[in-house]
Amino acid sequence: MQEWHGWRTAAEQALYGPEGFFRRTEGPAGHFRTSVHASPLYTTAVAELLGRVDEALGRPEELTLVDLGAGRGELLTAVLALAPGMPHGRAARLRLCAVERAARPAGLDGRIEWHDTPPDGVTGLLFANEWLDNVPVDIAETDAAGVVRRVEVSTVDGTERLGPPVTGADAGWLARWWPLDGAEPGSRAELGPPRDAAWAGAVASLRAGLAVAVDYAHERAARPPFGTLTGFREGREVRPVPDGSCDLTTHVALDACAAATGGEPPPRLLSQREALRALGVDGGRPPLALASTDPAAYVRALSAAGEAAELTDPAGLGGFGWLLQPVGPACAGPGGPL
């Protein structure tokens, strides 16, 4: 029997319900690869950014790193491994908080806290890597008469149909951020208010520091005309069906999320390529002379250069958007962490 829902409701159940995709034993890493899994250089860059936030804040008594959308704790586990080499007593002041709606994984280091919502009033760095794309949203589509309607989906097989017109706050959001007036029939948009609210709430959990969202992104001047909804299962892109068998994701209107925080101090939007290069991740090849003087070091440097190139490739991971929102004056402006 077909059950019809808007995509937001259907995806919420499929991703986070009792049998949802993100509650499965293998975790997200069993189905897709993020920058965290691509190279330890990414963890090193996050640790470098955390250090810069620490310095900008004047080395607070407690420095917190919040990993929002933590998967199975891979990023924080890797940062913890780097902690002994951190300067200025940072390791002793460091608090690590994973935020994830799935249950705490067995065997996770006890020094890593596990929360289902961001802890309030922390000082430090909130880092949300590929989190916002999994905050479920509704889909809108223009019908043959030019009316923008909600798309309804069957939770059984992913069949779609057009539902009622988009009205109210969602219509206002579309007019500002993803206009469909005059668009051809079949044109689509993803309704961003739930993500704007989720991001604003995450930023509000910081007392002082820097909030960073990293995700597939687009901006108002270049929205995809037919949307970006897709699924992933076991490393492959698949048809999106909200039955719990696959990831369901859409790219993020990061410019709208940026505006949702009120803009003070002003946010910044960068590409991952720009951000990682500013944090010291460089895909340049090592000098060939090193191959003759220290072959092992040359091989290691060459491998690192390949990993850096993957992370900063503008046609791949390097094309991700980074939204940086300072909280408080210490991490704002040209003298900020990034």
Secondary structure, 3 states (H helix, E strand, C coil): CCCEEEHHHHHHHHHHCCCCHHHCCCCHHHCCCCHHHHCHHHHHHHHHHHHHHHHHCCCCCCEEEEEECCCCCHHHHHHHHHHHHCCCCHHHHEEEEEECCCCCCCCCCCCEEEECCCCCCEEEEEEEECCHHHCCCCEEEECCCCCEEEEEEECCCCCEEEEEECCHHHHHHHHHHCCCCCCCCCCEEECCHHHHHHHHHHHHCEEEEEEEEEECECCHHHCCCECCCEEEECCEEECCCCCCCCEEECCECHHHHHHHCCCCCCCEEEEHHHHHHHCCCCCCCCCCHHHHHCHHHHHHHHHHHHHHHHHHCCCCHHHCEEEEEEECHHHCCCCCCC
